[in-house]
């Protein structure tokens, strides 16, 4: 559902710079990801414009079309807290409240950019 970087992506990829990494999975009932696609797209666009967002993406699993992967990078915990309080997140949560969700696990980690393993560095 898109991999366009957020406004702060280049700075977040500097070696050693601290960041918050959010990763997770949501297992939806059959057809729910397609039904919610418009809500997801709107949320992604709004989030990528937020201060402190370095990366924000959802991806449907290639093998399992009912599994959504979440990948985010944030400058700090304050940026995540502001993100969670944003009106577009309330809209997303309302839509998720109507969805058939079978399992969900989304976690935040402290980390820093170490090195590029393949290809060019992200955001460049």
Secondary structure, DSSP 8 states (H G I E B T S, - for coil): ------TTHHHHTSTT-EEEEEEEEEEE-TTHHHHHHHHHHHHHHHHHTSTTEEEEEEEE-SS-TTEEEEEEEES-HHHHHHHHTSHHHHHHHHHHHTS-EEEEEEEEEEEE-----SSS-TT-
